[in-house]
Amino acid sequence: MFSISEIFNRTFFARLQAESVMDQCKSICPEIYLRPRQVSADDHLYFCVRSFAANGLRHILQYAFVDDRGNVVLSAFGATPSPVAVGIVEPPEDLAVEPVDPEALEYLLTRICSGATMVGFGKVLQAGLLPAETVQAAASVECAWRRFLRISRARHLTFDRDQPWNLSDAMTLAGLRAPESEDAVMRALAIRDLWSWMDRVE
């Protein structure tokens, strides 16, 4: 368990490191760094945000974004102020990377998502875990869960328990391979596969 001083020091130095990397990017190639990712509203970014750990001071989330071609655009851990409702799950001491601080994360996510159509499984919950500026910069945010419910009813697909269905349930009903872990990248790739399947059958 981290002490308050240890968490402060880790967060402080992580922020300095993030600012240093951002400054280096600006100096190396400012025209690329300052320009948002060039996309059209037809481009999709399939995303997943999962709760990784939380204590009384901060909430660590994993963010993953995948494009239409299955490329992993981003996978990162970010730290936000810890909400009271989140249970205490201490981050592992051997976490390979220090979570990105909120300011640097918002800057990065907003430029990745600017102008894109974002697709998540559970629009309200998932988009609510993103910075507000990031959501506003996107062309739109689509809900794979709501679309799947509509298609499953039209195709008379049924499951052996009541709603709400989760992503693994939807993948199974569609005859697709369900994600084998809670890792956000695996789940973002699964959402892409499910969306592609719905494009084919609808």
C-alpha positions as CSV (number, residue, x, y, z in Angstrom):
1,M,0.0,0.0,0.0
2,F,1.3,3.4,-1.0
3,S,1.7,6.2,1.6
4,I,0.3,9.6,0.8
5,S,3.9,11.0,0.2
6,E,4.8,8.1,-2.1
7,I,1.7,8.6,-4.2
8,F,2.3,12.4,-4.3
9,N,5.9,11.8,-5.4
10,R,5.0,9.3,-8.0
11,T,2.3,11.5,-9.5
12,F,4.5,14.6,-9.4
13,F,7.4,13.0,-11.2
14,A,5.1,11.2,-13.7
15,R,3.6,14.6,-14.6
16,L,7.1,16.1,-15.1
17,Q,8.0,13.1,-17.3
18,A,4.8,13.5,-19.3
19,E,5.4,17.3,-19.8
20,S,9.0,16.5,-20.8
21,V,7.8,14.0,-23.5
22,M,5.2,16.5,-24.7
23,D,7.9,19.3,-25.0
24,Q,10.2,16.9,-26.9
25,C,7.4,16.1,-29.3
26,K,6.8,19.7,-29.9
27,S,10.4,20.5,-30.6
28,I,10.9,17.4,-32.9
29,C,7.8,17.8,-35.1
30,P,5.5,20.6,-34.0
31,E,3.3,20.5,-37.1
32,I,2.3,16.9,-36.4
33,Y,2.1,17.2,-32.7
34,L,-0.2,20.2,-32.8
35,R,-2.5,19.0,-35.6
36,P,-5.4,16.6,-34.6
37,R,-5.5,13.2,-36.2
38,Q,-6.9,13.5,-39.7
39,V,-10.1,11.4,-39.9
40,S,-13.6,11.6,-41.3
41,A,-16.8,10.9,-39.6
42,D,-16.9,7.5,-41.4
43,D,-13.7,6.4,-39.5
44,H,-14.5,4.5,-36.3
45,L,-12.5,4.2,-33.1
46,Y,-13.6,1.3,-31.0
47,F,-12.8,1.9,-27.4
48,C,-13.0,0.4,-24.0
49,V,-12.2,1.9,-20.6
50,R,-11.9,-0.4,-17.6
51,S,-11.4,0.2,-13.9
52,F,-8.0,-1.2,-13.0
53,A,-7.4,-0.1,-9.4
54,A,-8.5,2.6,-6.9
55,N,-7.7,3.8,-3.4
56,G,-8.7,6.8,-1.4
57,L,-6.7,9.2,-3.6
58,R,-6.9,8.1,-7.2
59,H,-8.6,5.8,-9.6
60,I,-6.5,4.1,-12.3
61,L,-8.2,3.3,-15.6
62,Q,-7.0,1.5,-18.6
63,Y,-7.9,3.2,-22.0
64,A,-7.8,1.3,-25.3
65,F,-8.6,2.5,-28.8
66,V,-8.7,0.4,-32.0
67,D,-9.3,1.6,-35.5
68,D,-11.3,0.0,-38.4
69,R,-8.2,-2.0,-39.5
70,G,-7.7,-3.5,-36.1
71,N,-4.7,-1.4,-35.3
72,V,-4.3,-0.5,-31.6
73,V,-4.2,3.3,-31.7
74,L,-3.7,3.7,-28.0
75,S,-3.4,1.6,-24.8
76,A,-2.6,3.6,-21.7
77,F,-3.2,3.7,-18.0
78,G,-4.5,7.0,-16.6
79,A,-5.0,8.3,-13.1
80,T,-8.0,10.4,-12.1
81,P,-9.3,11.5,-8.7
82,S,-10.8,8.5,-6.9
83,P,-14.7,8.6,-6.7
84,V,-16.2,7.5,-3.4
85,A,-18.3,4.8,-5.1
86,V,-15.3,2.9,-6.3
87,G,-14.1,0.0,-4.1
88,I,-10.6,-0.1,-2.7
89,V,-8.4,-2.1,-5.1
90,E,-4.8,-1.3,-4.6
91,P,-2.6,-1.0,-7.8
92,P,0.1,-3.6,-8.0
93,E,3.5,-2.4,-6.9
94,D,5.1,-3.9,-10.0
95,L,2.9,-1.9,-12.4
96,A,5.2,-1.6,-15.4
97,V,4.3,2.1,-16.3
98,E,3.3,5.0,-14.2
99,P,-0.3,6.1,-15.1
100,V,-0.5,9.3,-17.2
101,D,-1.8,12.3,-15.2
102,P,-5.3,13.7,-16.2
103,E,-4.0,16.8,-18.1
104,A,-1.6,14.9,-20.3
105,L,-4.2,12.1,-20.9
106,E,-6.9,14.5,-21.9
107,Y,-4.6,16.2,-24.4
108,L,-3.6,12.8,-25.9
109,L,-7.1,11.3,-26.1
110,T,-8.7,14.5,-27.5
111,R,-6.3,14.6,-30.4
112,I,-6.7,10.9,-31.1
113,C,-10.5,11.0,-31.1
114,S,-11.0,14.4,-32.8
115,G,-13.4,14.0,-35.7
116,A,-13.9,10.3,-35.3
117,T,-17.0,8.2,-34.7
118,M,-16.4,6.4,-31.4
119,V,-17.9,3.1,-30.7
120,G,-18.2,1.6,-27.2
121,F,-20.2,-1.2,-25.6
122,G,-22.4,0.8,-23.3
123,K,-22.3,4.4,-24.5
124,V,-23.3,6.2,-21.3
125,L,-21.0,4.4,-19.0
126,Q,-18.0,4.1,-21.2
127,A,-18.1,7.7,-22.6
128,G,-18.7,8.9,-19.0
129,L,-15.2,7.6,-18.2
130,L,-13.6,9.8,-20.8
131,P,-12.6,13.4,-20.5
132,A,-15.5,15.7,-21.5
133,E,-13.3,17.5,-24.0
134,T,-12.5,14.2,-25.7
135,V,-16.2,13.3,-26.2
136,Q,-17.0,16.7,-27.5
137,A,-14.2,16.6,-30.0
138,A,-15.5,13.3,-31.5
139,A,-17.9,13.4,-34.5
140,S,-20.2,11.1,-32.5
141,V,-20.3,8.3,-30.0
142,E,-22.2,5.1,-30.9
143,C,-23.4,2.3,-28.6
144,A,-22.6,-1.2,-29.8
145,W,-24.8,-2.7,-27.0
146,R,-28.0,-0.8,-28.2
147,R,-27.3,-1.7,-31.8
148,F,-26.8,-5.4,-30.9
149,L,-30.1,-5.4,-28.9
150,R,-32.0,-4.1,-32.0
151,I,-30.4,-6.6,-34.3
152,S,-30.7,-9.6,-31.9
153,R,-34.5,-9.0,-31.6
154,A,-34.9,-8.7,-35.4
155,R,-33.0,-12.0,-35.9
156,H,-34.8,-13.7,-32.9
157,L,-31.5,-14.4,-31.1
158,T,-32.0,-15.5,-27.5
159,F,-29.8,-16.1,-24.5
160,D,-30.5,-18.3,-21.5
161,R,-30.7,-15.5,-19.0
162,D,-32.3,-12.1,-18.6
163,Q,-30.8,-8.9,-19.7
164,P,-28.6,-7.0,-19.4
165,W,-26.2,-8.8,-21.6
166,N,-22.5,-8.2,-21.5
167,L,-20.0,-8.1,-24.3
168,S,-19.1,-11.8,-24.0
169,D,-22.8,-12.7,-24.3
170,A,-23.2,-10.6,-27.4
171,M,-20.1,-12.1,-29.0
172,T,-21.3,-15.7,-28.2
173,L,-24.8,-15.0,-29.7
174,A,-23.1,-13.6,-32.9
175,G,-21.0,-16.7,-33.2
176,L,-17.8,-14.7,-32.5
177,R,-15.0,-15.4,-30.1
178,A,-15.5,-13.7,-26.8
179,P,-12.6,-11.8,-25.2
180,E,-10.6,-14.0,-22.9
181,S,-9.7,-11.3,-20.4
182,E,-10.8,-8.0,-19.0
183,D,-7.9,-6.2,-20.8
184,A,-9.2,-3.1,-22.5
185,V,-7.3,-3.8,-25.7
186,M,-8.8,-7.2,-26.1
187,R,-12.3,-5.8,-25.4
188,A,-11.9,-2.9,-27.9
189,L,-10.8,-5.4,-30.5
190,A,-13.9,-7.5,-29.7
191,I,-16.2,-4.5,-30.0
192,R,-14.7,-3.9,-33.5
193,D,-15.4,-7.5,-34.5
194,L,-19.0,-7.3,-33.2
195,W,-19.6,-4.0,-35.0
196,S,-18.2,-5.5,-38.3
197,W,-20.5,-8.5,-37.8
198,M,-23.5,-6.1,-37.4
199,D,-22.5,-4.2,-40.5
200,R,-22.6,-7.5,-42.4
201,V,-26.0,-8.8,-41.1
202,E,-28.0,-5.6,-40.8
